[in-house]
């Protein structure tokens, strides 16, 4: 798993099937900033992470984004467990058994 927040934001965006402009619109983070984060030209700040994890659509990635850990039983997943971008993680949990 990646520890770079810019790479993680890109993984989340791709897992949700979003373009950079769509992510910008959903989070209020400027398009230019998203581009800079994803290319590694700027580091993602805490205020940006806060905007991402407080968005209901992305809250399921909070644990992974901040700690590289997942807890599917609690609804906390990584983008790998949500390749279809669905908000319901039930199908992914059946495929990836915990424990």
N, CA, C and O atoms as a GROMACS GRO file, in nm:
protein
  396
    1UNK      N    1   0.083  -0.119   0.000
    1UNK     CA    2   0.000   0.000   0.000
    1UNK      C    3   0.087   0.125   0.000
    1UNK      O    4   0.199   0.124   0.051
    2UNK      N    5   0.036   0.228  -0.055
    2UNK     CA    6   0.110   0.352  -0.067
    2UNK      C    7   0.100   0.435   0.060
    2UNK      O    8  -0.004   0.435   0.127
    3UNK      N    9   0.207   0.504   0.094
    3UNK     CA   10   0.203   0.594   0.208
    3UNK      C   11   0.199   0.740   0.162
    3UNK      O   12   0.192   0.831   0.245
    4UNK      N   13   0.204   0.763   0.032
    4UNK     CA   14   0.200   0.897  -0.024
    4UNK      C   15   0.054   0.940  -0.039
    4UNK      O   16  -0.023   0.875  -0.110
    5UNK      N   17   0.017   1.051   0.028
    5UNK     CA   18  -0.123   1.094   0.023
    5UNK      C   19  -0.170   1.130  -0.118
    5UNK      O   20  -0.286   1.103  -0.152
    6UNK      N   21  -0.084   1.189  -0.200
    6UNK     CA   22  -0.122   1.221  -0.336
    6UNK      C   23  -0.156   1.096  -0.416
    6UNK      O   24  -0.255   1.094  -0.490
    7UNK      N   25  -0.073   0.992  -0.400
    7UNK     CA   26  -0.101   0.865  -0.467
    7UNK      C   27  -0.229   0.803  -0.414
    7UNK      O   28  -0.308   0.746  -0.489
    8UNK      N   29  -0.250   0.814  -0.284
    8UNK     CA   30  -0.371   0.758  -0.224
    8UNK      C   31  -0.496   0.830  -0.275
    8UNK      O   32  -0.598   0.766  -0.302
    9UNK      N   33  -0.489   0.961  -0.287
    9UNK     CA   34  -0.604   1.035  -0.340
    9UNK      C   35  -0.636   0.990  -0.482
    9UNK      O   36  -0.752   0.976  -0.519
   10UNK      N   37  -0.531   0.966  -0.560
   10UNK     CA   38  -0.552   0.919  -0.697
   10UNK      C   39  -0.616   0.780  -0.696
   10UNK      O   40  -0.706   0.752  -0.776
   11UNK      N   41  -0.570   0.692  -0.607
   11UNK     CA   42  -0.628   0.558  -0.598
   11UNK      C   43  -0.776   0.565  -0.559
   11UNK      O   44  -0.858   0.492  -0.614
   12UNK      N   45  -0.809   0.651  -0.465
   12UNK     CA   46  -0.949   0.668  -0.424
   12UNK      C   47  -1.031   0.721  -0.541
   12UNK      O   48  -1.139   0.670  -0.569
   13UNK      N   49  -0.979   0.823  -0.608
   13UNK     CA   50  -1.051   0.882  -0.722
   13UNK      C   51  -1.077   0.778  -0.830
   13UNK      O   52  -1.187   0.770  -0.883
   14UNK      N   53  -0.975   0.698  -0.861
   14UNK     CA   54  -0.991   0.595  -0.963
   14UNK      C   55  -1.089   0.486  -0.919
   14UNK      O   56  -1.170   0.439  -0.999
   15UNK      N   57  -1.083   0.446  -0.792
   15UNK     CA   58  -1.174   0.344  -0.741
   15UNK      C   59  -1.319   0.390  -0.748
   15UNK      O   60  -1.410   0.309  -0.767
   16UNK      N   61  -1.339   0.519  -0.732
   16UNK     CA   62  -1.474   0.575  -0.738
   16UNK      C   63  -1.516   0.612  -0.879
   16UNK      O   64  -1.628   0.656  -0.901
   17UNK      N   65  -1.426   0.593  -0.976
   17UNK     CA   66  -1.459   0.623  -1.115
   17UNK      C   67  -1.476   0.772  -1.141
   17UNK      O   68  -1.559   0.811  -1.223
   18UNK      N   69  -1.398   0.854  -1.072
   18UNK     CA   70  -1.411   0.998  -1.085
   18UNK      C   71  -1.296   1.059  -1.165
   18UNK      O   72  -1.184   1.008  -1.165
   19UNK      N   73  -1.327   1.167  -1.234
   19UNK     CA   74  -1.224   1.247  -1.298
   19UNK      C   75  -1.169   1.345  -1.195
   19UNK      O   76  -1.228   1.363  -1.088
   20UNK      N   77  -1.057   1.406  -1.226
   20UNK     CA   78  -1.005   1.509  -1.136
   20UNK      C   79  -1.104   1.623  -1.117
   20UNK      O   80  -1.123   1.668  -1.004
   21UNK      N   81  -1.169   1.674  -1.224
   21UNK     CA   82  -1.267   1.780  -1.204
   21UNK      C   83  -1.385   1.736  -1.114
   21UNK      O   84  -1.436   1.816  -1.035
   22UNK      N   85  -1.428   1.611  -1.128
   22UNK     CA   86  -1.538   1.563  -1.045
   22UNK      C   87  -1.498   1.556  -0.898
   22UNK      O   88  -1.576   1.592  -0.810
   23UNK      N   89  -1.375   1.511  -0.872
   23UNK     CA   90  -1.326   1.507  -0.733
   23UNK      C   91  -1.317   1.648  -0.677
   23UNK      O   92  -1.352   1.672  -0.561
   24UNK      N   93  -1.272   1.740  -0.758
   24UNK     CA   94  -1.263   1.879  -0.716
   24UNK      C   95  -1.400   1.933  -0.677
   24UNK      O   96  -1.415   1.999  -0.575
   25UNK      N   97  -1.498   1.904  -0.760
   25UNK     CA   98  -1.634   1.953  -0.734
   25UNK      C   99  -1.692   1.891  -0.606
   25UNK      O  100  -1.757   1.960  -0.528
   26UNK      N  101  -1.669   1.763  -0.586
   26UNK     CA  102  -1.722   1.694  -0.468
   26UNK      C  103  -1.657   1.738  -0.337
   26UNK      O  104  -1.723   1.741  -0.233
   27UNK      N  105  -1.530   1.774  -0.342
   27UNK     CA  106  -1.455   1.802  -0.219
   27UNK      C  107  -1.429   1.949  -0.194
   27UNK      O  108  -1.399   1.988  -0.081
   28UNK      N  109  -1.440   2.032  -0.297
   28UNK     CA  110  -1.408   2.172  -0.280
   28UNK      C  111  -1.259   2.200  -0.287
   28UNK      O  112  -1.215   2.313  -0.261
   29UNK      N  113  -1.180   2.099  -0.323
   29UNK     CA  114  -1.036   2.116  -0.341
   29UNK      C  115  -1.014   2.158  -0.486
   29UNK      O  116  -1.072   2.099  -0.577
   30UNK      N  117  -0.933   2.260  -0.508
   30UNK     CA  118  -0.918   2.311  -0.644
   30UNK      C  119  -0.860   2.205  -0.738
   30UNK      O  120  -0.783   2.118  -0.696
   31UNK      N  121  -0.899   2.212  -0.862
   31UNK     CA  122  -0.852   2.118  -0.964
   31UNK      C  123  -0.700   2.123  -0.976
   31UNK      O  124  -0.635   2.019  -0.984
   32UNK      N  125  -0.644   2.242  -0.976
   32UNK     CA  126  -0.499   2.256  -0.984
   32UNK      C  127  -0.429   2.188  -0.867
   32UNK      O  128  -0.325   2.124  -0.885
   33UNK      N  129  -0.486   2.200  -0.748
   33UNK     CA  130  -0.427   2.137  -0.630
   33UNK      C  131  -0.432   1.985  -0.644
   33UNK      O  132  -0.334   1.917  -0.614
   34UNK      N  133  -0.544   1.933  -0.688
   34UNK     CA  134  -0.558   1.788  -0.706
   34UNK      C  135  -0.453   1.738  -0.805
   34UNK      O  136  -0.387   1.637  -0.781
   35UNK      N  137  -0.438   1.809  -0.915
   35UNK     CA  138  -0.336   1.770  -1.014
   35UNK      C  139  -0.196   1.771  -0.952
   35UNK      O  140  -0.117   1.679  -0.973
   36UNK      N  141  -0.167   1.875  -0.875
   36UNK     CA  142  -0.035   1.885  -0.811
   36UNK      C  143  -0.013   1.774  -0.708
   36UNK      O  144   0.098   1.722  -0.697
   37UNK      N  145  -0.117   1.738  -0.634
   37UNK     CA  146  -0.104   1.631  -0.535
   37UNK      C  147  -0.078   1.498  -0.605
   37UNK      O  148   0.010   1.421  -0.564
   38UNK      N  149  -0.155   1.471  -0.708
   38UNK     CA  150  -0.145   1.342  -0.777
   38UNK      C  151  -0.012   1.326  -0.851
   38UNK      O  152   0.035   1.214  -0.869
   39UNK      N  153   0.047   1.434  -0.894
   39UNK     CA  154   0.176   1.426  -0.964
   39UNK      C  155   0.294   1.441  -0.869
   39UNK      O  156   0.410   1.432  -0.911
   40UNK      N  157   0.266   1.465  -0.742
   40UNK     CA  158   0.372   1.477  -0.643
   40UNK      C  159   0.439   1.613  -0.640
   40UNK      O  160   0.543   1.630  -0.576
   41UNK      N  161   0.381   1.712  -0.708
   41UNK     CA  162   0.440   1.846  -0.710
   41UNK      C  163   0.414   1.921  -0.580
   41UNK      O  164   0.487   2.013  -0.545
   42UNK      N  165   0.307   1.882  -0.509
   42UNK     CA  166   0.274   1.942  -0.379
   42UNK      C  167   0.234   1.832  -0.284
   42UNK      O  168   0.180   1.729  -0.326
   43UNK      N  169   0.261   1.853  -0.156
   43UNK     CA  170   0.218   1.757  -0.056
   43UNK      C  171   0.076   1.791  -0.012
   43UNK      O  172   0.038   1.908  -0.005
   44UNK      N  173   0.000   1.688   0.018
   44UNK     CA  174  -0.137   1.705   0.063
   44UNK      C  175  -0.136   1.750   0.208
   44UNK      O  176  -0.074   1.686   0.293
   45UNK      N  177  -0.204   1.858   0.236
   45UNK     CA  178  -0.211   1.910   0.372
   45UNK      C  179  -0.328   1.852   0.450
   45UNK      O  180  -0.418   1.790   0.393
   46UNK      N  181  -0.325   1.873   0.579
   46UNK     CA  182  -0.429   1.821   0.667
   46UNK      C  183  -0.567   1.877   0.632
   46UNK      O  184  -0.667   1.805   0.643
   47UNK      N  185  -0.574   2.002   0.591
   47UNK     CA  186  -0.704   2.061   0.557
   47UNK      C  187  -0.767   1.991   0.437
   47UNK      O  188  -0.889   1.978   0.430
   48UNK      N  189  -0.684   1.945   0.343
   48UNK     CA  190  -0.735   1.873   0.225
   48UNK      C  191  -0.781   1.733   0.267
   48UNK      O  192  -0.888   1.688   0.227
   49UNK      N  193  -0.700   1.666   0.348
   49UNK     CA  194  -0.740   1.533   0.397
   49UNK      C  195  -0.872   1.543   0.471
   49UNK      O  196  -0.958   1.455   0.458
   50UNK      N  197  -0.889   1.649   0.548
   50UNK     CA  198  -1.013   1.670   0.624
   50UNK      C  199  -1.133   1.682   0.528
   50UNK      O  200  -1.239   1.625   0.555
   51UNK      N  201  -1.116   1.754   0.418
   51UNK     CA  202  -1.224   1.769   0.320
   51UNK      C  203  -1.260   1.634   0.258
   51UNK      O  204  -1.377   1.606   0.231
   52UNK      N  205  -1.159   1.550   0.234
   52UNK     CA  206  -1.182   1.420   0.173
   52UNK      C  207  -1.257   1.328   0.269
   52UNK      O  208  -1.360   1.272   0.233
   53UNK      N  209  -1.205   1.312   0.390
   53UNK     CA  210  -1.263   1.214   0.481
   53UNK      C  211  -1.398   1.257   0.537
   53UNK      O  212  -1.475   1.173   0.584
   54UNK      N  213  -1.427   1.387   0.534
   54UNK     CA  214  -1.558   1.432   0.582
   54UNK      C  215  -1.666   1.422   0.475
   54UNK      O  216  -1.784   1.441   0.504
   55UNK      N  217  -1.626   1.392   0.352
   55UNK     CA  218  -1.723   1.370   0.245
   55UNK      C  219  -1.777   1.229   0.261
   55UNK      O  220  -1.700   1.133   0.264
   56UNK      N  221  -1.907   1.215   0.272
   56UNK     CA  222  -1.970   1.085   0.298
   56UNK      C  223  -1.925   0.977   0.198
   56UNK      O  224  -1.907   0.861   0.236
   57UNK      N  225  -1.907   1.014   0.075
   57UNK     CA  226  -1.868   0.917  -0.028
   57UNK      C  227  -1.730   0.857  -0.002
   57UNK      O  228  -1.704   0.742  -0.038
   58UNK      N  229  -1.641   0.934   0.060
   58UNK     CA  230  -1.503   0.891   0.080
   58UNK      C  231  -1.471   0.850   0.223
   58UNK      O  232  -1.360   0.804   0.250
   59UNK      N  233  -1.565   0.865   0.314
   59UNK     CA  234  -1.536   0.835   0.455
   59UNK      C  235  -1.497   0.689   0.477
   59UNK      O  236  -1.428   0.657   0.574
   60UNK      N  237  -1.539   0.600   0.387
   60UNK     CA  238  -1.505   0.458   0.400
   60UNK      C  239  -1.355   0.432   0.383
   60UNK      O  240  -1.307   0.324   0.415
   61UNK      N  241  -1.282   0.531   0.332
   61UNK     CA  242  -1.138   0.516   0.310
   61UNK      C  243  -1.054   0.581   0.421
   61UNK      O  244  -0.931   0.578   0.415
   62UNK      N  245  -1.118   0.640   0.522
   62UNK     CA  246  -1.047   0.717   0.623
   62UNK      C  247  -0.935   0.639   0.691
   62UNK      O  248  -0.822   0.687   0.698
   63UNK      N  249  -0.964   0.522   0.741
   63UNK     CA  250  -0.864   0.443   0.813
   63UNK      C  251  -0.746   0.411   0.721
   63UNK      O  252  -0.630   0.425   0.761
   64UNK      N  253  -0.776   0.367   0.599
   64UNK     CA  254  -0.669   0.333   0.504
   64UNK      C  255  -0.588   0.457   0.467
   64UNK      O  256  -0.465   0.451   0.462
   65UNK      N  257  -0.655   0.567   0.442
   65UNK     CA  258  -0.587   0.689   0.402
   65UNK      C  259  -0.490   0.736   0.510
   65UNK      O  260  -0.379   0.780   0.480
   66UNK      N  261  -0.532   0.728   0.634
   66UNK     CA  262  -0.451   0.781   0.743
   66UNK      C  263  -0.349   0.682   0.799
   66UNK      O  264  -0.244   0.724   0.848
   67UNK      N  265  -0.379   0.551   0.793
   67UNK     CA  266  -0.293   0.454   0.863
   67UNK      C  267  -0.250   0.335   0.780
   67UNK      O  268  -0.171   0.253   0.828
   68UNK      N  269  -0.299   0.322   0.657
   68UNK     CA  270  -0.274   0.204   0.573
   68UNK      C  271  -0.343   0.079   0.625
   68UNK      O  272  -0.312  -0.031   0.579
   69UNK      N  273  -0.433   0.093   0.719
   69UNK     CA  274  -0.507  -0.021   0.774
   69UNK      C  275  -0.648  -0.022   0.716
   69UNK      O  276  -0.698   0.080   0.669
   70UNK      N  277  -0.712  -0.140   0.721
   70UNK     CA  278  -0.852  -0.150   0.681
   70UNK      C  279  -0.928  -0.226   0.790
   70UNK      O  280  -0.868  -0.299   0.868
   71UNK      N  281  -1.057  -0.208   0.793
   71UNK     CA  282  -1.145  -0.280   0.885
   71UNK      C  283  -1.278  -0.300   0.814
   71UNK      O  284  -1.376  -0.232   0.846
   72UNK      N  285  -1.283  -0.394   0.718
   72UNK     CA  286  -1.406  -0.412   0.638
   72UNK      C  287  -1.530  -0.436   0.723
   72UNK      O  288  -1.640  -0.394   0.685
   73UNK      N  289  -1.513  -0.502   0.837
   73UNK     CA  290  -1.628  -0.527   0.923
   73UNK      C  291  -1.688  -0.398   0.977
   73UNK      O  292  -1.804  -0.396   1.020
   74UNK      N  293  -1.610  -0.291   0.976
   74UNK     CA  294  -1.656  -0.160   1.020
   74UNK      C  295  -1.684  -0.066   0.903
   74UNK      O  296  -1.716   0.052   0.922
   75UNK      N  297  -1.673  -0.119   0.781
   75UNK     CA  298  -1.697  -0.037   0.662
   75UNK      C  299  -1.577   0.044   0.620
   75UNK      O  300  -1.589   0.132   0.534
   76UNK      N  301  -1.460   0.018   0.678
   76UNK     CA  302  -1.338   0.091   0.642
   76UNK      C  303  -1.257   0.005   0.547
   76UNK      O  304  -1.205  -0.101   0.585
   77UNK      N  305  -1.245   0.051   0.423
   77UNK     CA  306  -1.183  -0.029   0.318
   77UNK      C  307  -1.073   0.050   0.248
   77UNK      O  308  -1.053   0.169   0.274
   78UNK      N  309  -1.002  -0.018   0.160
   78UNK     CA  310  -0.905   0.047   0.072
   78UNK      C  311  -0.966   0.051  -0.068
   78UNK      O  312  -1.063  -0.020  -0.095
   79UNK      N  313  -0.912   0.132  -0.156
   79UNK     CA  314  -0.964   0.135  -0.294
   79UNK      C  315  -0.963  -0.003  -0.359
   79UNK      O  316  -1.049  -0.031  -0.443
   80UNK      N  317  -0.869  -0.089  -0.323
   80UNK     CA  318  -0.863  -0.223  -0.381
   80UNK      C  319  -0.990  -0.303  -0.353
   80UNK      O  320  -1.028  -0.390  -0.432
   81UNK      N  321  -1.054  -0.275  -0.241
   81UNK     CA  322  -1.176  -0.346  -0.205
   81UNK      C  323  -1.301  -0.283  -0.263
   81UNK      O  324  -1.411  -0.334  -0.245
   82UNK      N  325  -1.285  -0.172  -0.333
   82UNK     CA  326  -1.400  -0.103  -0.392
   82UNK      C  327  -1.372  -0.066  -0.537
   82UNK      O  328  -1.386   0.050  -0.574
   83UNK      N  329  -1.333  -0.165  -0.620
   83UNK     CA  330  -1.298  -0.132  -0.758
   83UNK      C  331  -1.415  -0.083  -0.842
   83UNK      O  332  -1.395  -0.019  -0.945
   84UNK      N  333  -1.537  -0.115  -0.799
   84UNK     CA  334  -1.653  -0.073  -0.877
   84UNK      C  335  -1.707   0.061  -0.832
   84UNK      O  336  -1.799   0.115  -0.894
   85UNK      N  337  -1.651   0.116  -0.724
   85UNK     CA  338  -1.695   0.247  -0.679
   85UNK      C  339  -1.827   0.248  -0.607
   85UNK      O  340  -1.881   0.354  -0.578
   86UNK      N  341  -1.880   0.131  -0.578
   86UNK     CA  342  -2.009   0.126  -0.509
   86UNK      C  343  -1.990   0.163  -0.363
   86UNK      O  344  -1.888   0.129  -0.302
   87UNK      N  345  -2.087   0.233  -0.308
   87UNK     CA  346  -2.078   0.272  -0.168
   87UNK      C  347  -2.105   0.155  -0.076
   87UNK      O  348  -2.059   0.154   0.038
   88UNK      N  349  -2.179   0.056  -0.122
   88UNK     CA  350  -2.207  -0.064  -0.042
   88UNK      C  351  -2.088  -0.157  -0.055
   88UNK      O  352  -2.055  -0.200  -0.166
   89UNK      N  353  -2.022  -0.188   0.056
   89UNK     CA  354  -1.903  -0.271   0.054
   89UNK      C  355  -1.935  -0.418   0.074
   89UNK      O  356  -1.843  -0.499   0.087
   90UNK      N  357  -2.063  -0.455   0.078
   90UNK     CA  358  -2.103  -0.592   0.107
   90UNK      C  359  -2.041  -0.692   0.010
   90UNK      O  360  -1.985  -0.793   0.053
   91UNK      N  361  -2.049  -0.665  -0.120
   91UNK     CA  362  -1.995  -0.759  -0.218
   91UNK      C  363  -1.845  -0.776  -0.202
   91UNK      O  364  -1.794  -0.887  -0.211
   92UNK      N  365  -1.775  -0.667  -0.178
   92UNK     CA  366  -1.630  -0.674  -0.160
   92UNK      C  367  -1.593  -0.753  -0.036
   92UNK      O  368  -1.493  -0.823  -0.035
   93UNK      N  369  -1.673  -0.741   0.068
   93UNK     CA  370  -1.644  -0.814   0.192
   93UNK      C  371  -1.656  -0.963   0.170
   93UNK      O  372  -1.581  -1.039   0.231
   94UNK      N  373  -1.747  -1.006   0.085
   94UNK     CA  374  -1.764  -1.148   0.058
   94UNK      C  375  -1.643  -1.204  -0.017
   94UNK      O  376  -1.605  -1.319   0.003
   95UNK      N  377  -1.585  -1.123  -0.103
   95UNK     CA  378  -1.471  -1.166  -0.182
   95UNK      C  379  -1.346  -1.168  -0.097
   95UNK      O  380  -1.266  -1.262  -0.107
   96UNK      N  381  -1.326  -1.068  -0.013
   96UNK     CA  382  -1.206  -1.054   0.068
   96UNK      C  383  -1.240  -1.082   0.212
   96UNK      O  384  -1.275  -0.990   0.287
   97UNK      N  385  -1.230  -1.207   0.254
   97UNK     CA  386  -1.265  -1.244   0.391
   97UNK      C  387  -1.161  -1.191   0.488
   97UNK      O  388  -1.040  -1.195   0.464
   98UNK      N  389  -1.211  -1.142   0.598
   98UNK     CA  390  -1.121  -1.092   0.704
   98UNK      C  391  -1.079  -1.208   0.792
   98UNK      O  392  -1.154  -1.304   0.810
   99UNK      N  393  -0.958  -1.198   0.848
   99UNK     CA  394  -0.911  -1.298   0.944
   99UNK      C  395  -0.856  -1.414   0.877
   99UNK      O  396  -0.812  -1.508   0.942
   0.00000   0.00000   0.00000
